[in-house]
Amino acid sequence: MTRVIGWPIVWLRQGLVILVLLVLAWFTYVHFFQVPYAGFDFSNGQIIDVFITTSGATLQVGDELVQVGDVTWADFAADVWQTFFNDVEPGQTVPIQVQRNGETILIPWLFPGFTQTEFLSRLYGIWWLCYAFWFAGAFTYLFIRPKDTLWLLLIAFNFLTALWLAVGSGPSHWHTGGSALILKVTIWLCLPVYWHLHWNFPTPLKNLPASALWIIYALGIGLAFLELFQWLPPNIHLMGFLLAIGGSLVLLVTHVIVQPEQWASIRLLLSILVLVISPIIIVGILGIFGGDLRFITLALLGLPLIPGAYIYAIYRHQFGRLEVRANRLLTLYLYLLILSLVVFIVSVALSRLFDLSSTSILVGLAAAISAALVTTGKFAAFERFVERRILGIALPPASLLESYASQIATKLDEAGLVQLLQDQVLPSLLVRQSAIIYWGPNYPITTLLVLGVDKTKLPSAADLPALLAQAGVYRPPIIAGTSPEPCPWGRLILPLNLSNNFTGLWLLGRRDPDDVYAQKEIPTLQALAAQTAVALTNILQAENLHKLYQANIDRNERERNHLALELHDSILNQLALLAIYVDEDSVAPQFFQVFEELTTQFRQTIRGLRPAMLNYGLQAALDELADHLAERVAGKVDVQFQVASDNTRYPLNVEQHIFRIVQQAAENALEHAAAGTLSISGDLTPEVIHLTVADDGVGFPAGEQLDFATLLANQHFGLVSMHERAALIGAEMTLDSVLNQGTRVTIRWCAGKQE
C-alpha cells in the first residue's frame, strides 16, 4: 500500500520540476517576443533606457511616465493586468506624457517595434539566471540526499527564486502575461521559505514549534492570496522582498553568533556572494551600464554561483571523491571571473586613454583570457588561497609527513608512538577525537590510541567490515531517522594498510572548527596512516625481538649459573685433588705458582658467572661487589657503599637481575665515565628494593634522550640490558645524567609486582 501511494507523490514531484521549467521557458518567450519593443525601458515609472533617437521632442533617461496613450501611470500601477501599447503596430505614433524637471511634456512617440539594440539589451540582461536556480533545484531533487527538511527547503528556495527572476527580469514591469501578479505572489511565498531555510542553514538554530511554522507559512500564503485579488497596496511586495532578504541575513548572523562552529559553511556562502556581487558593483562604479551592454553580461557571469553556493556549503562533504573536482571547478570559475574583470577594467582604461573602439577592446579581452587559460602559473597560488580562506580547507603543515616519518623511526614502543600522535600529529590537525585499532595474524584486536572518546563507543569486531567499506570517505553526521552506522562519532576512517594487507583502522572524529575533513586532505591523512601502519609493524616486530631478548637473558643467566656450579663442583674440586697427589720434589718450583694463579682465575670466573655470596642474599653479594671494585681501582676511584638491609631474601631471579643491574652500572661508571667517586646506596626491605648507583663522571651529552628506544638506537647495549633486566622482574629503572656532573641509575622493585 505504501508503494501504491508513494508513486503518485514521486510523479507529482517530478512533474513539478518539469512544470517549473516550462513556466520559465514561457516567460522567457514573453520576455523576448511579447513584451513590446517600444524603443525605451522603464522601472517604477522612470525611464531607464532609450534605444532609439528621433528628431524633435524625445524621451530621456530619468523622465517620469505620466501617461502612455490612453493609460495613465496611476491606472497602470494600480492594476497588474493593465498594459501599455495594446494593439499598437510598428510605425504608429503614441502620445506619451512625462514629467521632466517638474514640467509635464507631451511627446509624440513613434512606436519602433523590434530593433536589434533593444533585443541585445534584453539578451544581455539577467533573464538566464532563472535557469541556474532551476538547475540547482533540479540537481538537489535528483542527486542530493537525505530527503529531509533542508532538502525540501533548498528545492523550494531555488524554484521560487527562479520564478521571480524569470518574471522580474523584464516582463513584470510591463505587466505582460500576468507576470506582475506572479511576481508579487511569488515574493510573498518566498518570505516563509527564505526564513525557514536560513533558520536551518547550515544546521537548525533550534527546533521550531509547529505552531510557529504554521504562522509563518500562513502569513506568506495569506499575503500571496491577497495579492491575487489586488487587495494590497501596489508596491507592498517590495517590502516583502526586503523582509525575505533582510531576515535571511539576520538569521545568518545569528548562526555565526550562536553556532560559531558553523562559521566555515557560512563564510563559504558569504565569500561567494561577495565575489559574485563585487564585479557588478565595480562595473556600476565605472559607469559601464551606459556603454556597451555586453559588459553587463560580463559582470553578471558570477551570479550562477549563488544557487550553487547553498548546495556546495551544505552538501559538499557528501560528494565523496567528487569533492576535489567540485572544489577545483569552483576555484577555476572564480579565477576566470576575477581575471576577466581585471582585464576588462584595464581594457576600459586603455580605451579611454587611446580612444580604442569597443571591438578592439573585446578582441583584446578575448586574447587576454585565452592567454590566461594557457598561462596557469598563478592559478595554483589562487587555488591555495581559495581553499584556505574560502573553502576552509586547512591542509596539514607541509612538513608534517616528513617530520612524522623521521620521528617514528625512533619510536620502538607503543607508548612512544601514542605520545607522538597525541602531542604533535593530532594537535597539528586540530583533531580532538581519535582512536587506532590494529590487529594481525598473531595478534588479537587491540586498541592502541583512544583520545576524547568513551571506550564504550569504540567499534567491535563485528563493526570492522562495515567501517573498512567506508574507509577514505568523509562520513557526515547521521541524520535523524536514518539507519544507524557503526561508530557514528567517526568522521573519517583511515585503513592501516601494509603490503595490501589491512592491519588496523585509524578513526578520526571531532575536529576544530567544524568536524569536517575535506576530500583534498584525505590523501595526506592516508599517507600518515600508511606511515603509522609501518611504525606499528616495526613496533610489533620490536616487541617480538624484545621478548626473545628477554628470554635470552633469562636463558643466559641460567646457563651462567649452571656453568658456575659445574666449574665450582667439578673443576675446582679436581684441581684440589690434583694438588694433594702432586709430589713437591718431583715437580718444578714454578708449578705451584702457576697452579695457584689458575685456581684464582677459575674462582674469579665463577664469581663473574654467579657470585657465590648471592647464596647468602643480595646485600652480601653487593657488599662483596663493592669490596672487589674498591680493590680493583684502589687509589683511582673512591668506591662508597651504603646499603641498609635486614637480610631479607628475595626470589632468586630478582636477586640475580638486581645484582647484574648494579654490577653493569658500576662497570659503566668505571670504564666510561672517568669518575672520581662511585657510590652504591639504598635500602633493602621486605616490601621494596631501592638502590642507586651514582658517579661524578662525564655524564651524557646535553639533550640526549635516555629512554630505551634512544639508548638502543645509540648502541648503549649495556644500559639496554639493564632496562631489559628491570622489565623482566617488573622493576622500575631510571637513568639521569648531567653533562660533566655525572650519572645516576636508580632501580626500584616492589614485592608483588614481579611480571
C-alpha positions in Angstrom: 0.0 0.0 0.0 2.9 2.4 0.7 4.3 1.9 -2.7 1.0 2.5 -4.4 0.6 5.8 -2.6 4.3 6.7 -3.0 4.3 6.5 -6.8 1.9 9.4 -7.4 3.9 11.6 -5.0 7.1 10.8 -6.8 5.5 11.6 -10.2 4.0 14.8 -8.7 7.4 16.0 -7.6 9.0 15.1 -10.9 6.1 16.8 -12.7 6.7 19.9 -10.6 10.3 20.0 -11.7 9.2 19.9 -15.4 6.3 22.3 -14.8 8.7 25.0 -13.3 11.0 24.6 -16.3 8.0 25.1 -18.7 6.9 28.2 -16.8 10.4 29.6 -17.0 10.5 28.9 -20.7 7.2 30.5 -21.2 8.2 33.8 -19.5 11.5 33.7 -21.4 9.4 33.7 -24.6 7.3 36.5 -23.1 10.4 38.5 -22.3 11.7 38.3 -25.9 8.6 38.2 -28.0 5.5 39.5 -26.1 6.9 42.5 -24.2 6.5 45.5 -26.5 9.6 46.7 -28.3 8.7 50.3 -27.5 12.2 51.8 -28.0 12.6 52.5 -24.3 12.5 50.7 -21.0 11.4 51.9 -17.6 11.3 50.8 -13.9 8.8 52.1 -11.4 7.6 54.7 -13.8 11.1 56.1 -14.6 12.7 55.8 -18.0 16.0 53.9 -17.5 16.9 53.3 -21.2 16.2 54.8 -24.6 17.1 52.7 -27.6 16.3 55.0 -30.5 17.0 58.6 -31.3 14.4 60.8 -33.0 14.4 64.4 -34.0 12.4 66.9 -32.0 11.0 66.1 -28.6 12.0 62.6 -27.4 12.2 60.6 -24.3 15.2 60.9 -22.0 16.6 58.8 -19.3 15.2 60.0 -16.0 11.8 61.0 -17.3 8.8 60.1 -15.1 5.9 58.4 -17.0 2.6 60.2 -16.6 0.5 58.6 -19.4 1.1 56.3 -22.3 -1.6 56.6 -24.9 -4.9 56.2 -23.1 -3.4 54.6 -20.0 -2.2 56.7 -17.1 0.6 55.6 -14.9 -1.7 55.7 -11.9 -4.0 53.2 -13.6 -1.1 51.1 -14.8 0.4 50.9 -11.3 -2.9 50.0 -9.6 -3.8 47.2 -12.0 -1.4 44.3 -12.6 -3.5 43.3 -15.7 -3.1 46.8 -17.3 -0.6 47.1 -20.2 0.9 49.7 -22.5 0.8 49.8 -26.3 -2.2 47.5 -26.7 -2.8 46.7 -30.4 -0.1 49.3 -31.5 1.7 48.4 -34.7 5.3 49.4 -35.6 5.4 52.9 -37.2 2.3 54.2 -35.3 2.6 57.3 -33.1 1.6 57.1 -29.5 1.4 60.2 -27.3 3.4 59.9 -24.1 3.3 62.3 -21.2 6.3 62.5 -19.0 7.4 64.6 -16.0 10.8 66.2 -16.6 12.3 68.7 -14.1 8.8 69.4 -12.7 7.3 70.1 -16.1 4.8 67.9 -18.0 5.9 67.2 -21.5 3.8 65.6 -24.3 6.0 63.5 -26.7 4.6 62.0 -29.9 6.4 58.7 -29.7 6.9 56.7 -32.9 6.5 53.1 -31.8 9.5 51.4 -33.5 8.8 47.7 -33.0 11.6 45.2 -33.0 15.1 46.7 -33.0 18.5 45.0 -32.7 19.6 47.4 -30.0 16.6 46.7 -27.7 16.9 43.0 -28.4 20.5 42.9 -27.3 19.6 44.9 -24.2 17.2 42.1 -23.2 19.7 39.4 -24.3 22.4 40.8 -22.1 20.1 41.0 -19.1 19.7 38.5 -16.2 16.8 36.5 -17.7 19.0 33.4 -18.0 19.8 33.4 -14.2 16.5 31.8 -13.5 17.7 28.7 -15.3 20.7 28.5 -12.9 18.4 28.4 -9.9 16.1 25.9 -11.6 19.1 23.7 -12.4 20.2 23.9 -8.7 16.7 22.9 -7.6 16.5 20.0 -10.1 20.0 18.9 -9.1 19.0 18.9 -5.4 15.9 16.9 -6.1 17.7 14.3 -8.2 21.1 13.9 -6.5 21.1 15.3 -3.0 20.3 13.1 -0.1 18.9 12.7 2.5 15.4 13.9 1.7 15.0 15.9 4.9 13.5 19.3 5.7 16.6 21.1 4.5 16.5 19.2 1.2 12.9 20.3 0.6 13.5 23.9 1.6 16.5 24.1 -0.8 14.4 22.9 -3.7 11.6 25.4 -2.8 14.2 28.2 -2.4 15.7 27.6 -5.9 12.4 27.1 -7.7 10.7 30.2 -6.2 13.8 32.3 -6.8 13.9 31.1 -10.4 10.3 32.1 -10.9 10.6 35.6 -9.6 13.8 36.1 -11.6 12.0 34.9 -14.7 9.1 37.4 -14.4 11.1 40.1 -12.6 13.9 40.4 -15.1 11.7 42.2 -17.7 8.1 41.0 -18.2 6.8 42.1 -14.8 7.2 45.8 -15.1 5.4 45.7 -18.4 2.6 43.6 -16.9 2.8 41.2 -19.8 1.2 37.8 -19.5 0.2 38.3 -15.8 3.9 38.5 -14.9 3.4 41.3 -12.4 0.8 39.3 -10.4 3.0 36.2 -10.5 6.0 38.2 -9.2 4.1 39.6 -6.2 2.6 36.2 -5.3 6.0 34.5 -5.6 7.7 37.1 -3.4 5.2 36.5 -0.6 5.7 32.8 -0.9 9.5 33.3 -0.8 9.2 35.0 2.6 8.5 32.0 4.8 10.7 29.7 2.7 13.7 32.0 2.9 13.3 32.4 6.6 12.7 28.7 7.2 15.7 27.8 5.0 18.1 30.2 6.8 16.8 29.1 10.2 18.0 25.6 9.3 21.2 26.6 7.3 23.7 25.2 7.8 22.2 23.5 10.9 19.0 24.4 12.8 19.3 27.1 15.4 16.8 25.0 17.5 13.6 23.0 16.9 10.9 25.4 15.8 7.4 24.7 17.3 4.9 23.5 14.7 2.7 26.4 15.6 5.4 28.9 14.7 5.9 27.3 11.3 2.2 27.3 10.6 2.0 31.0 11.5 4.9 31.9 9.2 3.7 30.0 6.2 0.1 31.1 6.8 1.3 34.7 6.7 3.2 34.2 3.4 0.3 32.3 1.8 -2.3 34.7 3.1 -0.4 37.7 1.7 0.0 35.9 -1.6 -3.7 35.2 -1.7 -4.5 38.9 -1.0 -2.2 39.8 -4.0 -4.3 37.6 -6.2 -7.2 39.9 -5.7 -5.1 43.0 -5.6 -6.2 43.9 -2.1 -2.7 45.1 -1.1 -1.0 48.4 -1.9 0.7 48.2 -5.3 4.3 48.2 -4.1 4.0 46.5 -0.7 5.6 43.3 -2.2 8.9 45.2 -2.3 8.7 45.3 1.5 8.1 41.6 1.4 11.2 41.2 -0.7 13.3 43.2 1.7 12.0 41.3 4.6 12.9 38.0 2.9 16.4 39.1 2.1 17.0 41.0 5.3 15.6 38.3 7.5 17.9 35.8 5.8 20.9 37.9 6.5 19.9 38.4 10.2 19.5 34.6 10.6 22.9 34.0 9.0 24.5 36.5 11.5 22.6 34.7 14.3 24.1 31.4 13.2 27.6 32.9 13.4 26.9 34.2 17.0 25.0 31.2 18.3 26.8 28.5 16.4 30.4 29.6 15.8 31.4 26.1 14.8 29.3 26.6 11.7 31.3 29.7 10.6 33.1 27.8 7.9 30.0 27.0 6.0 28.5 30.5 6.4 31.9 32.1 5.5 31.9 30.0 2.3 28.4 31.2 1.3 29.2 34.9 2.2 32.5 34.8 0.4 31.0 33.6 -2.8 28.2 36.2 -2.5 30.8 38.9 -2.1 32.9 37.6 -5.1 29.7 37.5 -7.2 28.4 40.9 -6.3 31.7 42.8 -6.4 32.0 42.7 -10.2 28.5 44.2 -10.6 29.4 47.0 -8.1 32.7 47.7 -9.9 31.1 47.8 -13.3 28.4 50.1 -11.9 31.0 52.5 -10.4 32.8 52.6 -13.8 29.6 53.7 -15.5 29.6 50.8 -17.9 25.8 50.5 -17.8 25.6 53.4 -20.0 28.0 52.0 -22.5 28.3 48.7 -24.4 25.7 46.3 -22.8 27.9 43.3 -23.4 29.9 44.4 -20.4 26.9 43.9 -18.2 26.8 40.2 -19.0 30.5 40.0 -18.1 29.7 41.4 -14.6 26.8 39.0 -14.2 28.7 35.9 -15.0 29.2 35.1 -11.4 25.6 35.1 -10.4 25.0 31.3 -11.2 27.3 30.6 -8.3 24.7 31.9 -5.8 22.3 28.8 -6.0 25.3 26.5 -6.3 26.9 28.1 -3.2 24.0 26.9 -1.0 24.2 23.3 -2.3 28.0 23.4 -2.0 28.1 24.8 1.5 25.6 22.3 2.8 26.5 19.1 0.9 30.0 19.4 -0.4 31.4 16.9 2.1 28.9 14.3 1.0 30.2 14.4 -2.6 33.0 11.9 -1.6 35.8 11.9 -4.0 33.9 14.2 -6.3 34.5 17.0 -3.8 38.0 17.6 -5.1 36.7 18.1 -8.7 33.9 20.4 -7.3 36.5 22.4 -5.4 38.7 22.8 -8.5 35.7 23.7 -10.8 34.6 26.4 -8.3 38.1 27.8 -8.0 38.6 27.8 -11.8 35.3 29.6 -12.3 36.2 32.3 -9.7 39.6 32.6 -11.2 38.3 33.3 -14.7 35.6 35.6 -13.4 38.1 37.8 -11.5 40.7 37.6 -14.3 38.1 38.7 -16.9 37.0 41.6 -14.6 40.6 42.8 -14.2 41.4 42.5 -17.9 38.1 44.3 -18.6 39.0 47.2 -16.3 42.4 47.5 -17.9 40.8 47.4 -21.4 38.4 50.2 -20.4 41.2 52.3 -19.1 43.2 51.8 -22.3 40.2 52.6 -24.5 39.8 55.9 -22.7 43.5 56.7 -22.9 43.9 55.8 -26.6 40.4 56.1 -27.9 40.1 52.4 -28.9 36.9 51.1 -30.3 34.6 48.6 -28.5 35.6 45.9 -31.0 39.3 46.4 -30.2 38.6 46.1 -26.5 36.6 42.9 -27.0 39.4 41.4 -29.2 42.0 42.3 -26.6 39.8 40.9 -23.8 39.4 37.6 -25.6 43.1 37.4 -26.3 43.9 38.2 -22.7 41.5 35.5 -21.4 42.9 33.0 -23.9 46.5 33.8 -22.8 45.4 33.4 -19.1 44.0 30.0 -19.8 47.3 28.9 -21.4 49.3 30.5 -18.6 48.2 29.0 -15.4 51.3 29.8 -13.3 49.3 31.9 -10.9 46.3 29.6 -10.7 48.0 27.3 -8.1 48.5 30.2 -5.7 44.9 31.4 -6.2 43.6 27.9 -5.7 45.5 27.6 -2.4 44.1 31.0 -1.3 40.5 29.9 -2.1 41.0 26.5 -0.4 42.3 28.1 2.8 40.3 31.3 3.0 37.0 30.5 1.3 36.6 26.7 1.3 38.2 26.4 4.8 40.5 23.5 3.8 43.3 23.8 6.3 45.7 21.2 5.0 48.3 19.8 7.4 51.6 21.6 7.5 53.8 20.6 4.5 56.5 19.3 6.8 54.2 17.1 8.8 54.7 14.0 6.7 58.5 14.4 6.7 58.6 15.2 10.4 56.4 12.3 11.3 58.4 9.9 9.1 61.7 10.9 10.8 60.3 10.7 14.3 58.5 7.4 14.1 61.9 5.7 13.1 63.0 6.1 16.8 59.7 5.1 18.3 60.2 1.4 19.0 57.3 1.1 21.6 53.6 1.8 21.5 53.9 4.4 24.3 56.3 6.5 22.2 54.1 6.3 19.1 51.0 7.3 21.1 52.8 10.2 22.7 54.0 11.4 19.2 50.4 11.2 17.8 48.8 12.9 20.8 51.4 15.7 21.3 52.3 16.6 17.7 50.3 15.0 14.9 46.7 15.2 16.1 47.1 18.8 17.5 48.5 20.0 14.2 45.4 18.5 12.5 43.1 20.1 15.1 41.7 16.7 15.8 40.0 16.2 19.2 38.7 12.6 18.9 40.7 9.7 17.6 41.2 6.0 18.0 43.6 3.5 16.5 42.6 -0.2 16.4 45.0 -2.8 15.0 45.3 -6.5 14.6 47.5 -9.0 12.8 47.9 -12.7 12.1 49.3 -13.4 15.5 47.7 -10.5 17.4 44.2 -10.1 18.7 42.2 -6.9 18.0 44.0 -4.2 20.1 43.2 -0.5 20.8 46.4 1.5 20.7 45.1 5.1 21.0 41.9 6.5 22.5 41.6 10.3 22.5 38.4 12.1 23.5 36.2 9.0 23.0 34.3 6.9 25.6 35.7 3.4 25.3 32.2 2.1 25.2 31.8 3.8 21.8 34.7 2.1 20.2 33.9 -0.4 17.4 33.5 -4.1 18.0 35.0 -6.8 15.8 31.6 -7.1 14.1 31.8 -3.4 13.1 35.2 -3.6 11.4 34.0 -4.8 7.9 31.4 -2.0 7.7 34.0 0.6 8.7 36.5 -0.7 6.2 33.9 -0.4 3.5 33.6 3.4 4.3 37.4 4.0 4.6 38.8 7.0 2.9 35.5 9.0 2.5 34.2 11.7 4.8 31.2 10.5 6.9 28.8 13.3 7.6 26.7 13.3 10.8 23.9 10.9 10.8 20.5 12.5 10.0 17.8 11.7 12.5 15.5 9.0 11.2 18.1 7.3 9.1 19.6 3.9 9.8 22.4 4.0 12.4 26.0 3.3 11.4 28.8 1.8 13.5 31.0 4.3 15.3 28.8 7.4 14.4 31.4 9.7 16.1 34.0 8.8 13.5 34.0 11.4 10.6 36.9 9.7 8.7 38.1 6.1 8.6 41.7 5.5 7.5 42.8 2.0 6.8 46.2 0.9 8.2 47.4 -0.9 5.1 50.7 -2.7 4.8 51.6 -4.6 1.6 47.9 -4.7 0.6 47.0 -6.2 4.0 44.7 -4.4 6.4 46.4 -4.3 9.8 44.0 -1.8 11.5 41.9 1.3 11.4 42.6 4.9 12.4 39.3 6.7 13.3 39.3 10.5 13.3 36.3 12.2 14.9 35.6 15.7 16.3 37.8 18.4 14.8 38.0 22.1 15.2 36.3 24.2 14.0 33.6 22.2 12.1 34.3 18.5 12.3 34.9 18.4 8.6 37.6 16.6 6.7 37.9 17.9 3.1 38.4 15.4 0.3 41.7 17.2 -0.6 43.1 16.5 2.9 42.3 12.8 2.8 45.3 11.7 0.6 47.7 13.4 3.1 45.9 11.8 6.0 46.1 8.4 4.3 49.8 8.9 3.9 50.1 9.5 7.6 48.0 6.3 8.2 50.3 4.4 5.9 53.4 5.6 7.9 51.6 4.7 11.1 50.9 1.2 9.8 54.7 0.8 9.1 55.5 2.1 12.5 53.1 -0.3 14.2 54.5 -3.2 12.2 58.0 -2.2 13.4 56.8 -1.9 16.9 55.3 -5.4 16.9 58.5 -6.8 15.4 60.5 -4.9 18.0 58.2 -6.3 20.8 58.8 -9.8 19.4 62.6 -9.2 19.4 62.2 -7.7 22.9 60.6 -10.8 24.2 63.2 -13.0 22.5 65.9 -10.9 24.0 64.4 -11.1 27.5 64.1 -14.8 27.1 67.7 -15.0 26.0 68.8 -13.0 29.1 67.0 -15.5 31.4 68.4 -18.4 29.5 71.9 -17.0 29.6 71.6 -16.4 33.4 70.5 -20.0 33.9 73.4 -21.2 31.8 75.8 -19.0 33.7 74.6 -20.4 37.0 74.8 -23.9 35.7 78.3 -23.3 34.3 79.4 -21.7 37.6 78.2 -24.7 39.6 80.0 -27.1 37.2 83.2 -25.2 37.5 83.0 -25.0 41.2 81.9 -28.5 41.9 83.9 -30.3 39.2 86.9 -28.3 38.1 87.9 -26.7 41.3 87.4 -30.0 43.2 89.5 -31.8 40.7 92.2 -29.2 41.0 92.2 -29.6 44.7 92.7 -33.4 44.4 95.5 -32.7 41.9 97.3 -30.6 44.4 97.1 -33.4 47.0 98.6 -36.0 44.8 101.5 -33.9 43.4 104.9 -34.6 45.0 106.6 -31.3 45.7 110.0 -32.9 45.0 109.1 -34.2 41.6 107.8 -31.0 40.1 109.4 -27.7 39.1 109.2 -24.9 41.7 107.0 -22.8 39.3 104.3 -25.5 39.2 102.6 -24.4 42.5 102.8 -20.7 41.5 101.0 -21.5 38.2 98.6 -23.8 40.0 97.6 -21.0 42.4 97.2 -18.5 39.6 95.0 -21.0 37.6 92.9 -21.7 40.7 92.4 -17.9 41.3 91.4 -17.3 37.7 88.8 -20.1 38.0 87.4 -18.6 41.2 87.2 -15.2 39.6 85.5 -16.7 36.6 83.0 -18.4 38.8 82.4 -15.2 40.7 81.7 -13.4 37.4 79.3 -16.2 36.3 77.4 -16.2 39.6 78.6 -14.5 42.8 78.8 -17.1 45.5 77.7 -14.5 48.0 74.2 -14.4 46.3 73.7 -17.7 48.2 73.7 -15.6 51.3 71.5 -12.8 50.0 71.5 -9.7 47.8 73.1 -7.4 50.5 76.0 -9.8 51.0 76.6 -10.0 47.2 76.5 -6.2 46.8 78.9 -5.8 49.7 81.3 -8.2 48.1 80.9 -6.4 44.7 81.8 -3.1 46.3 84.9 -4.6 48.0 86.0 -6.2 44.7 85.6 -2.9 42.9 87.4 -0.9 45.6 90.3 -3.4 45.4 90.4 -3.1 41.6 90.5 0.7 41.4 92.4 1.4 44.7 93.9 4.9 44.6 92.0 5.9 41.5 88.3 5.9 42.3 86.7 6.3 45.7 84.1 3.5 46.0 81.4 4.1 48.6 78.9 1.5 49.8 75.9 2.4 52.0 73.1 -0.1 51.7 70.8 -0.7 54.7 69.3 -4.2 55.0 67.7 -6.6 57.4 69.0 -9.6 55.5 65.7 -10.1 53.7 65.8 -12.7 50.9 64.0 -12.2 47.6 63.1 -14.5 44.7 66.3 -15.9 43.1 65.7 -14.2 39.7 65.0 -10.9 41.4 68.3 -11.0 43.3 70.2 -12.1 40.2 68.8 -9.3 38.0 69.1 -6.6 40.6 72.7 -7.6 41.2 73.5 -7.6 37.5 72.0 -4.1 37.1 74.1 -2.7 39.9 77.1 -4.5 38.6 76.6 -3.2 35.0 76.0 0.4 36.3 79.2 0.3 38.3 81.3 -1.2 35.4 79.9 1.6 33.1 81.0 4.2 35.6 84.5 2.8 36.0 85.1 2.1 32.3 83.4 5.1 30.5 82.6 7.9 33.0 86.1 8.8 34.1 84.6 9.2 37.6 86.4 10.1 40.8 83.7 8.8 43.1 81.4 5.8 42.7 78.6 5.3 45.3 76.2 2.4 45.8 73.4 3.2 48.2 69.9 2.3 49.1 67.6 0.2 51.2 66.6 -3.5 51.1 63.3 -4.0 52.9 60.8 -6.9 52.7 58.5 -4.8 50.6 60.8 -2.7 48.5 64.3 -2.8 46.9 65.6 0.8 46.3 69.1 1.1 45.1 71.1 4.0 43.5 74.4 3.8 41.6 75.9 7.3 41.2 79.1 8.7 39.8 80.6 12.2 39.3 81.9 11.4 35.8 81.4 13.0 32.3 77.7 12.2 32.0 75.8 12.1 28.8 75.7 14.9 26.2 73.1 17.6 26.9 69.8 16.9 25.3 70.3 13.2 24.7 67.2 11.2 25.5 67.9 8.3 27.9 64.8 6.2 27.1 65.0 2.6 26.0 64.5 3.3 22.2 67.1 6.1 22.1 69.7 4.1 24.1 69.2 1.1 21.7 69.4 3.4 18.6 72.7 4.9 20.0 74.1 1.4 20.7 74.3 1.7 24.5 73.8 -2.0 24.8 74.9 -2.2 28.5 72.2 0.3 29.5 69.7 -1.5 27.3 70.5 -4.8 29.1 69.9 -3.0 32.4 66.4 -1.9 31.2 65.6 -5.4 30.0 66.6 -7.0 33.3 64.4 -4.5 35.2 61.5 -5.2 32.9 61.9 -9.0 33.4 61.3 -8.6 37.2 58.8 -5.8 37.0 61.2 -3.2 38.4 61.4 0.5 37.5 64.8 1.8 36.4 65.5 5.4 35.7 68.6 7.0 34.3 69.5 10.6 35.0 72.6 12.4 33.7 74.0 15.9 33.5 77.0 16.6 31.3 80.2 16.8 33.3 78.3 16.3 36.5 77.8 12.5 36.5 75.1 9.9 36.0 72.6 8.4 38.4 71.0 5.0 37.9 68.0 4.2 40.2 66.3 0.8 40.5 63.1 0.2 42.4 61.4 -3.1 42.9 58.2 -3.7 44.9 57.1 -7.1 46.2 54.1 -8.4 44.4 54.8 -6.5 41.1 57.0 -9.0 39.5 56.0 -10.0 36.0 
